[in-house]
Amino acid sequence: MLRKRLLIVLGFALVLFILGACSEEGSSSEGTTDSTEPSDTTESSEESSKEKVEISLWLTPQWKGVLDSSEDGADYDSFFNHAAEKFAAQYEEYDVTVNVEVIAAEQRDEMLNVNLNGGTPPDIFYESVFAMGDYAHRGALVPLNDIVDDEAKSDIASNYWDTVTFGDDIYFYPFSHMPGTLVYNSDMFKDAGLEDYVGGEEEIKTWELDEFETILNTLKEDVPTDKYSNAYPMGLYALNNQGDTWNLAYLRMFGNEFFDENGQIILGDENGAEAAAWLKDIYDSGLTNPGAESVSSNDVNAMFQNQQLGISFTNSVLYNNTLAAMESGDAPEFDARLANIPSESGDPLTFTYVTGSAVFDTGDETRIKVSKDFVKFYSSDPELVKASKNGVPVRSSVAEEFKDENPLFAAYDENAQYMFSFTGNVPGYNELRQVLYPELQALYTGGKTPEQVVEDYQAKGNEVIESSKEDSVIYSE
């Protein structure tokens, strides 16, 4: 009996020993894990200690892919989703989530106004400054001066910064742009004996004003009609407000600066009248297509593609589309090259549509800070800014890097020195567009003299601007 009890006690002790040993082994194992993988634990602790911040970024369709549309799964939100992941991984202050949403361009203003009225605007919007300028005047955006450093200002030409500056403040961080120029049919030029006026394939040709007039007159007289039937030297249009930027450039050809320092239109002087008279003269002389008052910019673009014009308007996207149409067989193939809009001074005229990011005033200081930091990150990160090659880069460094891939990048970058801000960043510009084309129609039909056209446009345009200034936070300051 005693022996049996002894065996039970010994057995129970053995069980306790084994359990104790397992417990010690588990403690030792856990201790080993802590000592061999301290970084994972530390990182997890740091992540959990960060405040979570969620921001939204809207954009209209721009390009597919991060850097290229050939990437697997490339879509319009790919770049910003990739940038958000890269940003969150290195951002030390907050645990950030970025919700990216692609908005149809025709729905942009309606959706923004609904959300602004409801107090729920997006944190960031990536879009053309041309389309978003009024939101700066409305006080819906916050200035970005504090995230623009000297490196950015040295890499991005000052004329781009002028385009995104309203009053004293920068409201958009420029990323890429879509420059506007003239385009010409160099085959037609050569057939008319104008070889000396043809620039290089990778050049934006600059003509003096008298050279330009020689070109127009020679195209009228010497283009072989058997090869180019029903062709005209240059395209003009005034049906509606589309493509108005080139018309604004033509009205600057004799030195008029269009806007003064107070945002007032000053077209109604002798320089403005001379430009209007020049347009009327080339129109009446048969140096352009007839019926400009009822012709749209789309009509003129189609005429150029069908070799019915020697010179037309274009921008970087339209130009690439024209070349693509030729390559696909959808348009006749010919040698299309670029030129600047000439001026009496000899300095060419050019403009552009800058695309970049704006930060909305959500009233949440933390979200505003994070949004600014994110905008600066993807607008200046050495790898991410390479995506601007999907348009035309605003950064000289990117233009230089990809000039072999697209030689016109260097030409566009060099051309930036001649750029003017076609909107003047004045309030009410979209409404101002409705004022111009009726005056041009009156010019071409002979309903008004050139002097009356510029004076009436100035008076009506300034009424629009003055009315819009009343609601502009830029001018109320």
Phi, psi and omega in degrees: 000314179297321180295322181294318178297322180297318179296322179296316179297316180296320179296317179297321179294322180295319178299315178299323180295314181296315179299321179295319180296319179296321180296318179293322180296320178296318179295320180294319180297316179297321179296323179294318178300318180297322186280332183269342181231054183292331185293321180297318181294318180296316181297316179299321179294320180294319180297318182291336181276344180285141174288135179278132179230131180242125179234162180241146176229124176253151174208153168272157183305126181241289177217158179262141179095172176283302178245341187204143182289349179280353181293148178299131178071018183300132178213177185292339181261000187301313183299312185287329174294318177295316179298322180295318178297316181294320179295312182298325182292332183251354186281122188271337190276324184221158172270101194257137169239130179247122177262115184260133180224129177268127183247133176298138185303322182287347178258355187305303186293321179297314181293320179295316181295319177299314182288325176295317178295330179271359180076021182230053179290160173294159178285322183225143171228128177256118188193173174292136177299324179306321183275344189245358186303322182298334180290332174292316179295329181284351181082016182277345184249158175254146177297151181245016183307322187287349178252004178260114184257178183296327180298316180295319181292331179279334182270338181246122186302149185300330181295331175291320179294325176300322182294330184257008181256125178242119188067236181259001190239148174273126182246353179222140176263109186294140180237308178217180179206170182229089186288145178255135180216188166265160174229144182223155179269099185290335175295318178295320177303311183294322179293337178265006179081024183254034182304324184293345183258004180272127177272180180286163180298331183251024184240147168260102189291139175247124176251145168291159183297320179292327175295319180298317179294323175298317179299313182298315181293322179291320177299322179295319187272326195244000176290126181295119185288338179289336179263326182236087181280140177056042181257151181232154182298315189216151180264134172231152182206150179204025183293321184209195185276358182286139180071020185294342184297324178289322176298323177296325178291317180301325181286352176262359191297338182250026170100356179289134182268357171074307178242145173265184185292345179262009179077022178262142175287133181234031183291337189282032176255186185292331178291319177294318179296324179294322178294316178297321179295324178297315178300315180297322183292313180292331177291311181292335182274003179075022179270002178225174173295148177282167175065035183303330182294341181241016181250136180265167176296325176296321177299315181294319178299318179294321178299319180295317180297331179269014178060038175257001177224142175278324183226137179217188177260157173197167166228179187299325180285313178300321180296313178297323178295322178297315179296321179294322179296322177294316183295325182277351181088007180278350178216153178302144182270128174205173185269101180262128181229169188254152176212157176276160171283124184282167175215163181296327182288341185099338176280124183291166178245134175211160180213174179205163173255104180279136176245134181191197189246138174241148178247125181277149178277093181276349184085355179257105186298325180293313179296322178297316179298312181297320179298315177299316181296322179292317178300313179298322182299304185281347178270355182224347179302131187303327179275317185293325182293347177294340178295344179294348176292347176288341168247233169237125185296141171275339181275128178298325181296321179287319177302319179294318182296324187252017182293333177287326178287322178219093185301336180291343177303317180294321180293318178296320181295318178294327183286345185301334182294341182260009187282140172239154178274106188289337178272343187064005184053032179277155177288149177076023184298322180300322177288327179298329179298331181285346183273330189289308191294328175297327178290322177293322176301316179297326178295311185287330179276350182085011179291335178221153174283161176305321179297317179294321182301310184288325179292318180290321177297318179299314182295312181291321180295319180292331174297317178298313182296315181297320178295319181288331179298332181297332180255008183263125177288337179295315184273337178289339178285000000 
